Amino acid sequence: MRWATQAVAVNGKPVDDGALPGLQRIGLVRSVRAPQFEGVTFHEVLCKSALNKIPDAAALPFRYTVNGYRGCSHACRYCFARPTHEYLDFNCGNDFDTQVVVKTNVAEVLRRELARPSWRRDAVALGTNTDPYQRAEGRYALMPGIIGALADSGTPLSILTKGTLLRRDLPLISAAAEQVPVSVSVSLAVGDAELHRDVEPGTPTPQARLGLIAAIRDAGLDCHVMVAPVLPHLTDSVEHLDALLGDVAAAGATGVTVFGLHLRGSTRGWFMSWLARSHPDLVTRYRELYGRGAYLPPSYRGMLRARAAPLIAKHRLAGDHRPFAAAATAPEPEPVQATLF
């Protein structure tokens, strides 16, 4: 195989530093490293299923997801998916950023599942756990097969990403939109370049993502923007939100959703460690805000709604009434939505 000389573990047996027991549970084939992805190890697995059903109680606008990757080199300090790495005996911090699990056969398995007579063509969301267009996608190219399988089966799909690699697949996504309802969303919550480099170190720059929004619109597709998560006392000022929403509107976005940061499970400790290093003056304020749980208190959420709503109206970002929901994020109480899906 093309990457055979880069293997550090094959069929689950360590050649160098090997694999953790958690990877054995999910069908590890081999672990590889490549010079162009310095510091990142890819753990290639053969998955048994591709479709993940969302519990009905989740109240999300989709019932199924597909995730080709676990772990994400975007390394966002606040990523809510970090605790999922612990199941694999990895930690939620650096391991989540550098130990990326790749379901190499996900498109093939998905096609088999979509061909079942029992499949009802429920909406499928891509990008709800880890980013489908993170850097690993440039190497493994899982998304064309996933998108093709969904479109060919008549299954509506949505994509949420921070990755500009989506540009590669715009012709395929446009073609899919002629067959099934397709929703494309870009996540862009930090407009300040310095803060972006610190809090989302592995992601494309804000300017690059604005260019992606414009490219999606140029391809004839609507583009929703997730201005989320808003970071209290860092990105929640009127000035920051106004500038960011203005840039998003100028790029052609057809709608936005704004909501605040939530800190669940071990993500909380990882984020707070970063905050103590980069913004120690805010640690006490965050402890007060999140003293009762993972979500911001109602008073803060009400303030954010009141602050964002007139800015959304100012930049004419409301009015998109597509019937199929964008791939939203993890559950967040009372989001501010400029669009109805």
C-alpha positions in Angstrom: 0.0 0.0 0.0 1.1 3.6 -0.6 1.7 4.4 3.0 3.1 1.1 4.1 6.6 2.4 4.8 5.1 4.9 7.3 3.4 2.3 9.4 4.2 2.2 13.1 1.7 -0.5 13.9 0.1 -3.2 11.6 -2.9 -5.3 12.4 -2.9 -4.0 15.9 0.6 -5.3 16.6 3.2 -2.7 17.6 6.1 -2.1 15.4 7.3 1.0 17.2 5.2 2.4 20.0 2.1 0.4 19.1 -1.6 1.1 19.8 -3.7 1.5 22.9 -6.2 -1.2 23.9 -9.1 1.1 23.0 -8.0 1.0 19.4 -8.1 -2.8 19.4 -11.7 -2.6 20.3 -12.7 -0.7 17.1 -10.8 -2.7 14.5 -7.3 -1.2 14.2 -5.6 -2.2 11.0 -2.4 0.0 11.4 -1.1 3.3 12.7 0.9 5.5 10.4 2.8 8.8 10.4 3.7 11.0 7.5 6.2 13.9 7.2 3.6 16.3 5.9 1.6 15.8 9.1 4.3 16.3 11.7 3.2 15.2 15.2 0.1 13.5 14.0 -0.5 9.7 14.0 -3.3 8.3 11.9 -4.9 5.1 13.2 -6.6 3.3 10.3 -9.6 1.2 11.3 -12.2 -0.9 9.5 -15.6 0.2 10.9 -18.5 -2.2 11.2 -21.1 0.6 10.8 -21.2 4.1 9.4 -24.6 5.5 10.4 -25.0 6.7 14.0 -28.5 7.2 15.2 -29.2 10.2 17.4 -31.4 9.5 20.5 -34.9 10.9 20.0 -34.5 12.9 23.3 -31.7 15.0 21.7 -34.2 17.1 19.8 -31.8 17.8 17.0 -33.0 18.5 13.4 -31.4 15.3 12.1 -31.7 11.7 13.2 -28.4 10.3 11.9 -24.8 11.3 11.6 -21.7 9.9 9.8 -18.2 10.6 11.2 -15.2 9.4 9.1 -12.8 10.6 11.8 -12.3 10.5 15.5 -10.0 13.1 16.9 -9.3 16.4 15.1 -6.1 18.2 14.2 -8.0 21.5 14.3 -7.1 21.4 18.1 -9.8 23.9 19.1 -9.4 24.3 22.9 -13.2 24.2 23.5 -14.2 21.2 21.3 -17.1 19.4 22.9 -16.1 16.1 21.2 -12.8 15.8 23.2 -14.2 13.4 25.9 -15.1 10.8 23.2 -11.3 10.1 22.8 -11.2 8.7 26.3 -13.2 5.6 25.2 -10.1 4.8 23.1 -7.8 5.1 26.1 -6.5 8.4 24.7 -6.6 11.7 26.7 -9.0 14.5 25.7 -6.1 17.0 25.3 -3.1 16.5 23.1 -4.1 13.0 22.1 -7.4 14.3 20.7 -5.4 16.8 18.6 -2.7 14.4 17.4 -4.1 10.8 17.5 -6.7 10.7 14.6 -8.7 7.6 14.0 -9.6 7.1 10.3 -12.5 4.9 9.3 -11.0 3.9 5.9 -13.9 1.8 4.8 -16.7 4.2 5.9 -18.0 5.0 2.4 -18.3 1.3 1.5 -20.1 0.4 4.7 -22.4 3.4 4.4 -23.5 2.4 0.9 -24.4 -1.1 2.3 -26.4 0.5 5.1 -28.2 2.9 2.8 -29.2 0.0 0.5 -31.1 -1.8 3.2 -34.9 -1.9 2.6 -35.4 -0.6 6.1 -33.6 2.7 5.4 -36.1 5.6 5.4 -33.9 8.3 3.9 -33.8 10.3 7.1 -31.5 13.3 7.1 -27.8 12.6 7.8 -25.5 15.2 9.3 -21.8 15.3 8.6 -19.5 17.3 10.9 -21.3 17.0 14.2 -18.5 15.4 16.1 -15.2 16.0 14.5 -14.6 18.1 11.3 -15.0 16.0 8.1 -12.7 18.5 6.3 -9.8 18.5 8.8 -6.3 18.1 7.4 -6.6 14.3 7.4 -9.2 14.5 4.7 -6.6 15.8 2.3 -4.8 12.4 2.7 -7.7 10.0 3.0 -10.5 11.7 0.9 -13.4 10.0 2.6 -15.9 12.7 2.0 -16.5 12.2 -1.8 -17.5 8.6 -1.2 -19.7 9.6 1.7 -21.5 12.4 -0.2 -21.9 10.2 -3.2 -23.4 7.4 -1.2 -25.9 9.6 0.4 -26.9 11.4 -2.8 -27.2 8.2 -4.8 -29.5 6.7 -2.2 -31.8 9.8 -2.1 -30.7 10.7 1.4 -30.7 14.4 2.5 -27.4 15.6 4.0 -25.9 18.5 5.7 -22.2 19.5 6.2 -20.7 21.6 9.0 -17.0 22.5 8.7 -14.2 24.9 9.5 -12.1 23.3 6.8 -11.4 25.1 3.5 -10.7 21.7 1.9 -14.5 21.6 1.2 -13.7 23.7 -1.9 -12.3 20.5 -3.5 -15.8 18.9 -3.3 -17.9 21.8 -4.3 -18.7 20.3 -7.7 -19.7 17.1 -6.1 -21.8 18.9 -3.4 -23.5 21.0 -6.1 -24.4 17.8 -8.1 -25.7 16.2 -4.9 -27.9 19.2 -4.3 -29.7 18.5 -7.6 -30.6 15.0 -6.3 -31.4 15.6 -2.6 -31.8 18.5 -0.1 -28.3 19.6 0.9 -27.3 22.1 3.5 -23.8 23.5 3.9 -22.6 25.4 7.0 -19.3 27.0 7.9 -18.2 27.5 11.5 -16.6 30.9 12.2 -16.8 32.3 15.7 -13.5 34.1 16.1 -12.7 37.1 14.0 -9.6 38.3 15.8 -6.5 36.9 14.2 -4.4 36.6 17.3 -7.1 35.0 19.4 -7.8 32.6 16.5 -4.2 31.4 16.5 -4.4 30.7 20.2 -7.8 29.1 20.6 -8.1 27.3 17.2 -4.5 26.7 16.3 -5.1 24.0 13.7 -7.9 25.7 11.7 -7.9 27.8 8.6 -7.8 31.5 9.3 -10.9 33.6 9.6 -10.1 35.2 6.2 -9.7 31.8 4.6 -13.1 30.7 5.9 -14.7 33.9 4.6 -13.3 33.0 1.3 -14.8 29.5 1.7 -18.3 31.1 2.3 -17.9 33.1 -0.9 -16.9 30.0 -2.8 -19.9 28.1 -1.6 -22.2 30.9 -2.7 -20.4 31.2 -6.0 -21.1 27.5 -6.5 -24.9 28.2 -6.3 -25.3 26.9 -2.8 -26.7 28.6 0.3 -24.2 28.9 3.2 -25.3 29.1 6.8 -22.7 30.3 9.3 -22.3 29.0 12.9 -21.0 31.9 14.9 -20.3 29.5 17.7 -19.2 29.1 20.3 -19.1 32.7 21.5 -16.5 32.9 24.2 -17.6 35.0 27.2 -15.5 38.2 27.7 -13.4 37.2 24.6 -15.6 37.3 21.6 -19.0 38.5 22.9 -18.5 42.2 22.7 -20.7 44.3 20.4 -17.6 45.3 18.5 -16.4 41.8 17.8 -19.8 40.4 16.9 -20.6 43.4 14.7 -17.4 43.1 12.8 -17.6 39.4 12.4 -21.3 39.4 11.3 -20.5 42.2 8.9 -17.7 40.1 7.3 -19.9 37.0 7.2 -22.7 39.0 5.4 -20.2 40.5 3.0 -19.0 37.0 2.1 -22.5 36.1 1.1 -23.8 34.0 4.1 -27.5 33.4 3.9 -28.0 33.0 7.6 -26.3 32.7 11.0 -26.7 30.9 14.3 -25.1 32.5 17.4 -24.7 30.8 20.8 -22.3 30.7 23.7 -19.7 28.3 24.8 -20.6 25.1 26.7 -18.0 23.1 28.6 -19.0 19.5 29.1 -17.0 16.7 30.7 -13.2 16.7 30.4 -13.3 19.5 27.8 -13.9 21.9 30.7 -10.5 21.1 32.3 -8.7 21.3 29.0 -10.2 24.7 28.2 -9.7 26.1 31.6 -6.1 25.1 31.6 -5.7 27.1 28.3 -7.6 30.0 29.8 -5.3 30.1 32.9 -2.3 30.3 30.6 -3.6 32.8 28.0 -6.1 34.8 30.0 -5.6 34.3 33.7 -7.6 37.3 34.5 -10.8 35.6 33.2 -10.5 32.4 35.2 -12.6 33.6 38.1 -15.3 35.0 35.8 -15.5 31.7 34.0 -15.8 29.7 37.2 -18.7 31.9 38.2 -20.4 31.6 34.8 -20.0 27.8 34.7 -20.3 27.2 38.5 -23.6 25.3 38.1 -22.8 23.1 35.1 -21.7 22.9 31.5 -24.0 25.6 30.1 -24.0 29.4 30.5 -26.7 30.7 32.9 -30.0 32.0 31.5 -29.0 35.6 32.3 -26.0 35.4 30.1 -27.8 33.6 27.3 -30.5 36.3 27.4 -27.9 39.0 27.2 -26.2 37.3 24.2 -29.6 37.0 22.4 -30.4 40.7 23.0 -26.9 41.7 21.8 -26.8 39.5 18.7 -30.4 40.0 17.4 -30.1 43.6 16.3 -26.7 42.9 14.7 -28.1 40.0 12.8 -30.9 42.3 11.5 -28.4 45.1 10.8 -26.5 42.9 8.5 -29.6 41.4 6.8 -28.7 37.8 7.7 -32.2 36.7 8.5 -34.8 35.3 6.1 -33.4 32.0 4.9 -36.2 29.4 5.3 -34.8 26.3 3.9 -36.8 23.2 4.9 -33.7 21.1 5.7 -31.7 21.9 8.9 -28.1 22.7 8.8 -25.8 20.4 10.7 -26.1 22.1 14.0 -23.8 21.6 16.9 -24.2 19.7 20.2 -27.3 20.7 22.0 -27.3 24.2 23.3 -30.3 25.8 25.1 -32.0 28.6 23.3 -29.7 29.4 20.4 -30.0 32.6 18.5 -31.0 31.7 15.0 -31.3 34.1 12.2 -32.8 31.5 10.0 -35.6 28.9 10.2 -34.8 25.5 8.9 
